[in-house]
Amino acid sequence: MRIEGAAVAGVGMVRFGRHLDRSPGDLAREAGLLALHDAGITLADVDEAFVGYLQPTVMLGVKAMKELGLTGLPVTHIEAASATGLVAFREAAWAVASGRAEVAMAIGFDKMTDMARGRGGRGTGRDELDATILPAAYFALWAQRRMHDHGTRPEHFAAIAAKNWNHGAANPLSHRQADHVVTVDEVLASNLVAEPLTAMMACPADDGAACAIVASTEWVRRHHPDRRLVRPVSSALQSEAYSPGHTFLGPVVGPSSMTRTTAQQAYDEAGLGPDDIDLALCHDAFANEELEYYELLGFCPDGEGERLLEAGDTALGGRIPFNTDGGLIARGHPGGPTGLAMVHEVVTQLRGEAGPRQVAGARRALAHLVGGGSVCTVNLFEAD
């Protein structure tokens, strides 16, 4: 959908990491207060809230909102696996664009460290294969197929991971912050998870929270006349359509056509194309994903992702920097808040406030996530 009349009024984020002694509500409260402060408002000014989390606990969304106050506003729980945060943001932006709310909140939180303890795999599904093979194995199979089809080497995957670790080191809200320049050899030497993927090519299990306040453009201009306005301009959301290979890719990331068609829908609705984008954030739970998304999001022809990487085009200072905040690999991936952390990075970049990781002259950005099930969302942003 094309989004008109909405802008980001404020963002807030708790650094992703292992918050073993903090509750989900505590994390949500901190992120929410940071976003409200950035917007210069209180919860009493918010007309509607969308709460995203994956944790299997009833009423958790409403309880988390109660940490911020009791104002009677409507609260809706959003869950779309890894895509949850971006879908919550989409709903908040649409609530404002439709005129239903003048100010809306999207907030996400999760504690993967809790979910990882004492729980099994992804549970029983329609297909036995879907229930028993862990995501790492699916991504490893995808990586192996890439190597077979295009001659991709493990070094390519390691180069993406090293790039994202080094981007994360420049982001104070990143979970992983190396105290040295991470190298390809270091990534390759880390523990093997599922060949050819190593531990440093994979996202960590961590905790965190992030929040975004969306308001009408007039409201934001009135309250923040000296701040660069950042607007969501389109948001596409699709679920999987059947295609050959469903059994192996469908349950986790969907067929490649899902990201391609979702991205094209977002571009068409915004009247933009890949050449108009200054930076991109994509799902990189494992490093080989990012390589695939260079092509599926339209930044290079099929089979040429390796060339884009080798030319340095996707690193800071390159033609189209990817995952400038460290991505899922370094910034972290707690689930519910991941997409809102992307919004936080987009807003920080488009306001020109990203410090050492700032993309010079950044005016337009893309945020992409896939969620198990499978769903895909692509969101485009523009700064005035």
BELHU-V363229 format. One record per run of one state. SS is the DSSP state (alpha for helix, beta for strand, coil for the rest). FROM is the first residue (numbers start at 1). LEN is the number of residues. If there is no record, write none. Layout:
BEGIN
{{SS | FROM | LEN} {SS | FROM | LEN}}
END
This chain:
BEGIN
{{coil | 1 | 1} {beta | 2 | 1} {coil | 3 | 3} {beta | 6 | 12} {coil | 18 | 6} {alpha | 24 | 16} {coil | 40 | 3} {alpha | 43 | 3} {coil | 46 | 2} {beta | 48 | 5} {coil | 53 | 7} {alpha | 60 | 7} {coil | 67 | 7} {beta | 74 | 5} {coil | 79 | 2} {alpha | 81 | 17} {coil | 98 | 5} {beta | 103 | 9} {alpha | 112 | 4} {coil | 116 | 12} {alpha | 128 | 5} {coil | 133 | 2} {alpha | 135 | 16} {coil | 151 | 3} {alpha | 154 | 15} {coil | 169 | 15} {alpha | 184 | 6} {coil | 190 | 2} {beta | 192 | 3} {coil | 195 | 2} {beta | 197 | 2} {alpha | 199 | 3} {beta | 202 | 1} {coil | 203 | 4} {beta | 207 | 10} {alpha | 217 | 7} {coil | 224 | 6} {beta | 230 | 10} {coil | 240 | 6} {alpha | 246 | 5} {coil | 251 | 5} {alpha | 256 | 15} {coil | 271 | 3} {alpha | 274 | 3} {coil | 277 | 2} {beta | 279 | 3} {coil | 282 | 4} {beta | 286 | 1} {alpha | 287 | 10} {coil | 297 | 8} {alpha | 305 | 6} {coil | 311 | 10} {beta | 321 | 2} {coil | 323 | 4} {alpha | 327 | 4} {coil | 331 | 7} {alpha | 338 | 13} {coil | 351 | 4} {alpha | 355 | 3} {coil | 358 | 6} {beta | 364 | 8} {coil | 372 | 3} {beta | 375 | 9} {coil | 384 | 1}}
END
